Amino acid sequence: MAGPGRGADKSEGATTSVSERSLFADVPHAEPLPVSLPASQPGIPPLSPDRSAPIPAPQPGPVIRFRRQLSHLSPSGIRNSVASAAGLELDRGVAFLLVPVFLACGVIVYFSLTVEPDFPQPIAVVVLAALCAAVTRSWRKTHLCFMAALLCALGVLAAKVETWRAGTQMLGSEIQTQLTGRVVRLDQMANGRIRLTIDVMSTARPTLRYAPERVRVSARKIPAEMTSGSVATGYVRLLPPTGPVRPDSYDFSFDSYFAGIGASGFFLGNPK
């Protein structure tokens, strides 16, 4: 048996030996070079003829892109996307930001009613919505729906309370009377007249049984010493606050009611 060959590793700890026959074995031929280069991959844009910059791939038109997007749409996919987006927004706390929105919806509902509701009606709706929201706390979606209804009901109740709190006494019909009151504000009008906001102290000839607490009247001229806080008296023509000029247009009496103005008009002479 042949001993270890000359090419064997002589170092200490070597555990393998090389056979001399392997040194004279035929060396396999190297693989021939490819005749042509492989085709470019789809993700790599080809180079231009001058090899300076890649040739941009043609972009699909907007119609083709729109059709591709429509092909990926499905009712279940839309539902899952909406549910995922809604859950993400709720986790971010967007529900708190929607509180004034639902309150405003309740206010709009109240002022859209054709009949003035009594206090027991909105209070009953608030109590019912609160009970339903408390019972459905374990069902998140149902609980959120009842919370939205509760906020709308609270908006209706808040609008009712504000309307009751204002309680402006409005003039019922056109009338002429002797007015005495304290000037609250003086405004110069564009036509040269002066508009006075007056808190009514008394009326005479005739005496109004349901006189408004505050009126807004105009005068052609006022005494030079008259300022806010002065007492003015004179014969005035009072008119109820005007409503909308056209159906469903702006109601001027709405602003007058919440501003505390129960009538408007003008002095038939210069106030004293």
C-alpha positions in Angstrom: 0.0 0.0 0.0 1.3 3.4 -0.9 2.2 5.7 1.9 1.2 9.3 2.1 2.1 11.2 -1.1 4.4 14.2 -1.4 1.4 16.5 -1.6 0.1 15.4 1.7 -0.2 17.9 4.5 2.7 17.4 6.9 1.4 19.8 9.5 0.5 18.5 13.0 -3.0 17.5 13.5 -3.8 16.7 9.8 -6.3 13.9 9.5 -6.7 13.5 5.7 -4.3 12.4 3.0 -4.1 13.0 -0.7 -3.8 10.2 -3.2 -1.2 10.4 -5.9 -3.6 9.2 -8.5 -5.8 12.3 -8.0 -2.8 14.5 -9.1 -2.9 12.9 -12.6 -6.6 12.8 -13.1 -8.1 14.5 -16.1 -9.1 18.1 -15.5 -12.7 18.7 -16.7 -13.1 21.3 -19.4 -14.5 24.7 -18.5 -18.0 25.5 -19.6 -18.1 27.3 -22.9 -19.0 31.0 -22.8 -22.6 31.8 -23.9 -23.0 32.9 -27.5 -25.5 35.6 -26.6 -26.1 37.6 -23.5 -29.2 36.8 -21.4 -32.3 38.9 -22.1 -32.9 41.8 -19.8 -35.1 41.3 -16.8 -38.5 43.0 -16.7 -37.6 45.1 -13.7 -34.5 46.6 -15.3 -35.1 49.2 -18.0 -32.9 48.7 -21.2 -30.2 51.2 -22.1 -30.6 53.6 -24.9 -28.4 53.1 -28.1 -25.8 55.5 -26.8 -25.8 53.6 -23.4 -26.0 57.0 -21.6 -29.4 56.6 -19.9 -32.1 53.9 -19.6 -35.0 54.1 -22.0 -38.2 54.8 -19.9 -40.8 52.2 -20.1 -44.2 53.3 -21.6 -46.7 54.3 -19.0 -50.3 53.1 -19.2 -52.9 55.7 -19.9 -55.4 57.0 -17.3 -58.2 54.9 -18.7 -56.1 51.7 -18.4 -55.1 52.6 -14.8 -58.7 53.3 -13.9 -59.8 49.9 -15.3 -57.0 48.2 -13.4 -58.2 49.8 -10.2 -61.8 48.9 -10.8 -60.8 45.3 -11.5 -59.4 45.1 -7.9 -62.6 46.5 -6.3 -65.1 44.2 -4.7 -67.8 44.7 -2.1 -65.9 42.7 0.5 -62.7 44.5 -0.2 -64.4 47.9 0.1 -66.1 46.8 3.3 -62.8 45.6 4.8 -61.0 48.7 3.8 -63.6 51.0 5.3 -63.7 48.9 8.5 -59.9 49.0 8.8 -59.8 52.8 8.2 -62.6 53.4 10.7 -60.9 51.3 13.3 -57.6 53.1 12.8 -59.3 56.6 13.1 -61.1 55.5 16.2 -57.9 54.3 17.8 -56.4 57.7 17.0 -59.2 59.4 19.0 -61.2 60.9 16.1 -64.4 60.1 17.9 -63.8 62.9 20.4 -63.3 65.3 17.5 -66.8 64.3 16.2 -68.5 65.4 19.4 -69.2 69.0 18.3 -70.2 67.8 14.8 -73.0 65.6 16.2 -74.0 68.4 18.7 -74.3 70.8 15.7 -76.4 68.2 13.9 -78.8 68.2 16.8 -79.0 72.0 16.8 -79.8 72.0 13.1 -82.5 69.4 13.6 -84.1 71.6 16.3 -84.1 74.7 14.2 -85.5 72.8 11.3 -88.6 71.7 13.2 -91.9 73.3 12.1 -93.4 72.9 15.6 -91.7 74.0 18.9 -91.1 71.0 21.1 -91.7 71.1 24.8 -89.0 70.3 27.3 -90.2 66.7 28.2 -89.7 65.5 24.6 -86.0 66.2 24.1 -85.3 65.2 27.7 -87.0 61.8 27.1 -85.0 61.3 23.9 -81.7 62.1 25.8 -82.6 59.6 28.6 -83.5 56.9 26.1 -80.4 57.3 24.0 -78.2 57.3 27.2 -79.8 54.1 28.4 -79.3 52.4 25.0 -75.6 53.6 24.9 -75.0 52.2 28.4 -76.6 48.8 27.6 -74.7 48.3 24.4 -71.2 49.0 25.7 -70.0 45.5 24.9 -71.0 45.9 21.2 -68.7 48.6 19.9 -70.4 49.5 16.6 -73.9 49.6 18.2 -72.5 51.6 21.1 -71.0 54.2 18.8 -74.3 54.6 16.9 -76.2 55.2 20.2 -73.5 57.6 21.3 -73.9 59.6 18.1 -77.7 59.6 18.7 -77.2 60.8 22.3 -75.0 63.7 21.1 -77.6 64.7 18.6 -80.3 64.6 21.2 -78.1 66.7 23.5 -77.7 69.2 20.7 -81.5 69.4 20.4 -81.8 69.9 24.1 -79.1 72.6 24.2 -80.8 74.5 21.4 -84.1 74.3 23.3 -82.5 75.6 26.5 -80.8 78.5 24.7 -84.1 79.5 23.0 -85.8 79.4 26.4 -83.0 81.4 28.0 -83.2 84.1 25.4 -86.9 84.6 25.8 -87.0 87.8 23.7 -90.4 89.4 23.8 -91.2 90.3 20.1 -93.6 92.9 18.9 -96.7 91.4 17.4 -97.8 94.1 14.9 -96.9 97.6 13.7 -97.7 100.4 16.1 -96.9 104.0 16.9 -96.2 105.0 20.5 -94.3 107.5 22.8 -91.1 105.7 23.7 -88.8 106.4 26.6 -85.7 104.4 27.1 -82.0 104.2 27.8 -79.6 104.4 24.9 -77.3 101.3 24.7 -75.5 101.9 21.4 -75.2 104.5 18.7 -74.3 103.6 15.1 -73.8 105.9 12.1 -75.7 104.6 9.1 -74.6 104.9 5.4 -77.5 107.2 4.5 -76.6 109.7 7.2 -79.1 108.6 9.8 -78.2 107.4 13.2 -79.3 104.0 14.6 -80.0 103.8 18.3 -80.3 100.6 20.3 -82.6 101.4 23.2 -83.7 99.5 26.3 -87.4 100.3 26.7 -88.3 102.0 30.0 -91.9 103.0 29.3 -94.4 103.6 26.5 -97.3 105.9 26.3 -100.1 106.9 23.9 -100.8 104.0 23.7 -99.2 102.0 26.5 -98.0 98.7 25.2 -99.1 95.8 27.4 -96.4 93.5 25.9 -93.7 96.0 25.1 -90.3 94.6 23.9 -87.4 95.0 26.3 -85.0 96.3 23.6 -85.7 98.0 20.3 -83.5 99.3 17.4 -84.7 102.6 15.9 -83.2 105.2 13.6 -83.3 109.0 13.8 -82.5 111.7 11.4 -80.7 113.8 14.1 -80.0 113.4 17.8 -78.9 115.9 20.4 -75.1 116.5 20.5 -74.9 115.5 24.2 -76.7 112.2 23.7 -74.4 109.2 24.2 -74.6 105.6 25.4 -76.4 105.6 28.8 -78.4 108.7 28.0 -82.2 108.6 28.3 -84.0 109.3 25.0 -87.7 109.9 24.4 -89.7 110.5 21.3 -92.6 109.3 19.2 -91.6 106.2 17.2 -93.1 103.9 14.7 -92.3 100.3 15.7 -92.3 97.3 13.4 -92.0 93.6 14.1 -88.6 92.1 13.1 -88.7 91.3 9.4 -88.7 87.6 8.4 -87.2 86.1 5.2 -87.6 88.1 2.0 -88.0 84.9 0.0 -89.1 81.4 1.1 -86.2 79.5 2.7 -84.0 82.6 2.7 -82.3 84.3 5.6 -84.7 85.1 8.5 -83.7 88.4 10.0 -86.1 87.9 12.9 -84.0 84.9 14.0 -80.9 87.1 14.6 -83.1 89.7 16.3 -84.5 87.2 18.7 -81.2 85.9 19.9 -79.8 89.5 19.9 -82.6 90.5 22.2 -84.1 93.0 19.7 -87.9 92.8 20.0 -88.8 95.5 17.4 -87.3 97.9 15.0 -88.5 101.2 13.5 -87.7 104.9 13.4 -88.4 108.2 15.2 -91.1 110.3 13.6 -89.2 113.3 14.9 -85.9 114.0 16.5 -85.5 112.3 19.9 -85.0 114.4 23.0 
